[in-house]
Amino acid sequence: MEHSKKTTIHDIAERLNVTASTVSRALNGNPRISDNTRKAVLKAARELDYEPNHIASALRSGRTQLIGMLVPTINRAFFSSIIRGVEEVANSLDYRVIVSQSNEIFENEENAVKAFLNARVDGIIASIGKNTEHFNHYKQVLDRGLPLVLFDRTTPQLQTGQVVIDDYQGAYMATAHLIEQGCKRIVHFTSERKIDIYKERHRGYVNALQDHGIEPKHNLVFSGNLQLEDGRAHAKQLIQGKVDFDAIFSASDYAAMGAMQVLKENGLNIPDDVALVGFLNEPFTSFTDPPLTSVNQFPIEMGQTAANLFFSALNSEKKKIIPKKTVIQPELIVRASSLRNVP
């Protein structure tokens, strides 16, 4: 079978009666090439169905124009929105994003970083998994002089750029809102993992109680994986254990949704018997019955900020990211699940 010949820059040069080097400069946006010549080259490239040799280009420039992006899971609107934010910035600069998910498994995360490095990505944007306690795989990225940006789930053990929401402030606002609605026995669903975002959300919850003269109680704090089934299990424990509570602040919308299901199954009214607040502002929170109050983390903005930080480092002379944390302010989206008729 005869294979069609692939178009090269020499074919474009022959059609336009210019040199191959002129075509190459025009395709790469060299300012020495006039606008008319650049337009003619681009038009001929389209007509001849020219496809650039990215491998050869990467060898010449030392860049692949690829970013490795690692998320704990893709099937969450929060993380998919962050990916969208990163891609919006990256694609506008003719970069492509390779996405991998760890599924909260350390070995998956470690192997994904290795695969990114083997693919010669120009750097990595990542969110740390719940089970990750060692960071040698990320240190390898920094040791190679590649940009590394962490978002949402970060660690002080890595001296690199980080983009987070103010988790403490988000939790404080959520808890204070419940207190303003007349709630005094507020349950908190948190994670059993040692991750900074859940530590900060718990700290915000505790400080809000203390600032309003309410003593935090250990029996009102439930740890788990913050999935829907965890919320259901925690709510069953509360009801079966006859715990006196009038509100739940969950560090995840999913656990809040699970609790909502169990509360309704047991004939409890939301928000009059139990007021509910979640965290993430996932799309489904607007459609629950009643709609769920939640903390908005602005994930698209978080992704855009992480990408801009990445390219700032990539294009700097030293190719290094200033190890500072960019903090995005959250917003409490108040819906019917927490609104009571307060006298």
N, C-alpha and C positions, 0 to 999 in steps of 0.2 A: 504494500500500500504506500502510495506516495504522500508524504507529509508536506503541508504547505510551509513555505519558508517564512520564518519570523522576521518582521520588519525591524530594521536597525536604524541607528542615527545616520548611517551612511546612505540609506535609501532616502531619508528625508533630505539630506544634504544634496543628493543627486537631483532630486525633484526641484529644489529651490536654487540650485547652482551656487551653493555656499559650502563652506568647509564643515566637516563633521564637528570640529571644535566649536564653531559658531552655534550649531544646533545644540550641542551639549550645554553650552553656556545659557542659551535661551531657555531650555527646558529646566535649568536649575535656577532661573531668575537672576542671572548675573546682571548687575546694573549697567555694565558696559555695552549691553545689547540694546538697540533701539526698540521702541514699542512696536513699530511696524514689522521689524524682523521677528520679534518675539511672537506677535500675533500670527504671522505667516507660518512660523515653525509649529505653533500649537495647532493651527488649522490643518497643516499637512500631516501632523502626527495623528490627528483624529481620523482624517480621510484614509490614511494607510494602516489604521488600527494598530498604532505603535504602543507596545507595553514596555515600560521601563524595567531594566534589570536591577531590581532592588538589592540583590546580593552584591553585584558589582559596585553599586552606589554605596552600600554599607562598607565595603572594603576600602573604598576611596575616602569616605568621610569619617569612618570610625563609628558611625551611628546606624542603627537598624530602623529608627523611627517607630520603635515598638515600646510600649509600656506594659510591664507585668502588673496586674491588679489582683490582689488576693482579698476575698471576703469570706466571712464565716459561713454564709449561706446566700444563695441567689434568690430563693423563693420567699423573700421578704421585701415588701415595697420599700422599706427604708434603705436596704442595701442596693436594690435595683435602681433607686432614685439617685443614690450616690454615684453609681456607675454611669448613669445618664449624665450627671453633672461633669464627671471627669471626661467622658467622651465628647461632650459639647466643646470643651476647651481643646482637647487633644486633636479632634478631627479638624477643627478650624486651623490648626497648625500642621496639618497633613501628617499627624501621628495616628497610630492605631493602638487599641487597647486589647491585650490578651487577658481574659478573666478566668480565674480559677477559684474554686471554693474549698474550704477546709472541712466543712461540716463539723466544726468544733473538734476535729481530731488532729492532735499535734503532728503525727507522722504525715498526714496529708498536707499540712501547712509547710512542714520542712521540705517535703518532696516537691511541692509547687515552687518554692523559692529556688530550689536546685534546678528545676526545669526552666524557670525563667532565666537563670544565669546561663544555662547551657544554650538557650535560644538567643543569647547575647542581647537581651533587652537593654534599653538605655537607662533603665531605673525601675523602681518598684513603688507602688502605692498600696498600702495594706492595712487591714484591721485585724488585730490579734484575736485568736480563738480563745474560748473560755478555759480550755485545758492547757494552754501554753504557759509554762513557767520558766523556760530557758530560751535564750534569744541568740544563740550562736549563729543560726542560719541567717538572721538579719544582720548580724555583725559582719558576716562574709560580704554582704552587699556593700556595706560602708567601707570595708577593707579594700574592695575593688575600686573605690572612688566613685561609685554610682549613687545617684540621688535616691534616698529612701524617705518617703512621707508616710506617716502613720495617721489614721483617722479613727474617730469614735473610740475604739478600744486601743489605748496606747500604754506605754510603760516609761517610767523615768529612767529605766536601765539602759535605754538607747538614746544617745545624744544626737537627735535628728529632728526634723520638722514634724510637728504634730498639729492636727486640726480636730478640735472637740467642741461639743456643746457645753454650756455651763450646767453640768448635771446637778450640782449642788443647788443652784438657783432654781432650776426647774422643779426639783423635789420640794424645795422650800415653798415655792409658790403654790404647788399642788396641795401640800399639807395645810398651809395657811388658809387656802380657799375652803377646804373642808371645815376647818375650825370656824371660819366666818359663817358657814352655813349651819352652825350650831353643833357640829360633831365634836365629841370629846374622847371617844374610845376608838382611835383610828388604827386599824391594822395595816401593816406594811408587808408586801410581798417583795422579797429581794432574791439575789442569786447566792448560792452557796459557794460560788467561785471567788477567787481572789482577784477581782478585776476592778480597776480604779473607778469606772463609771458607776458600778453598783455600790462601792464604798461611798462615793460622793452623794449618790441619791439617798442612801441610808443616813448619811450625816445631815443632809438637808432636812429630811423627815424629823430626825431627833431634835435638831436645833429649832425648827419651827414649833414643835411641841413645847420645848423649854421656854422659848421666847413668849409663848402665850400662857405660861403658867401650868402646863400639863406635864405630868411626870411620864416619861417614856416607860413602857412596860415590855419586858422581854417576851412575855407570853403572847404579845400581839405582833411579833415579828416572825415571819415564816420564810424559810430559805428553800430554794429549789432551782429548777432550770428555767422558770418563767415562761413555760409553754402553756398552751390551753389546758392540758391535762393536769399540770401543776396547780393552776388556778382552781380547777374543779376539786382537786384533792385537798387543798388548803381550806376552801370554803366548807367542804364536808367536815373537816376537822373542827372548824369553828362551831358549826351547828351541832354536831354530835357531842362535842365537848362542852356544850352550853356556855360558850365564851360570851361575855358581855361586850359587844362591839356595835358601833353605829356607822362605820365607814371603812373603806378599803382604799389605800393608795398602793397601786401596783407599779413596780419599776418596768413593767411591760404591758402593752395593750392585750397581748395574747392571754396572759394569766388573768387579767381583769375580765376578759371575755368569758373565760372558764368559770370564774367566780360568779359572774352575772347569770350564767346558765343555772348553776346550782341554787343560787338565791331564789331565782324565779320558780324553780322546780319545788322549792320548799315553801312557797307562798309568801315570800318576803317582798315587800314593795321597794322598788328603787326609784327615787332616792329617799323616800320618807322613812323606811326602816333602816336601810343601809345605803349610804351615798358611795359612789364609785368614781375613781380617777385612775387613768392609765398613763403610760409614758411611751411615746413614739409618734402618736397621731397617724397611725396606719389608716389607709383609705376606708377600711370597714368600720371604723369608729363612728362615722357619720350615719351608718345604716343599721346599727344595733338598735334594740328596743329596750330601754330608751337609748338615744345616741350617747356615746361615751365621751365624757370630758377627758382630755389628754394633753400632754405636753408636746408641742411641735418642735422638732429638732432641725428643721430646714435642711433636709438631706441633699437636695440639689445644690444649694449654696455650699454645703460642706464639701461636696465633690468638686465643685468649681474652684473653691479655695485651695483644696489639696492639689489640684492640677496646676493652678497658677504658681503655687509654692514649688512644685516639681520643676516646672519649666524655668522658673527664676534661678534655681540651682543649676539646672542643666546648661543654661546659657551664660552662667557666670564664669569668670576666668578660672576660679579655683574649683569649680564643679562641686561645691559643697553647700549643704543647706544649713542655715543658721539654726542651731538647736533651740528654737523657742516654740512655745505653744500658742497657736491661734485659737481663741475662744469665741464661739458664736453664741449670742444670747438667745435663750429659748422663749417660747410664748405659750402661755396656758390657754388652750382653746376650751372654753366653758360650754358644755352641752347639758342636756336634761338629766343625765345620770347623777349629777351632783347638786343640782339646783333645788333647794328647799324653800318653802314659804317661811322665811325667817321673820319673826315678829320685830 
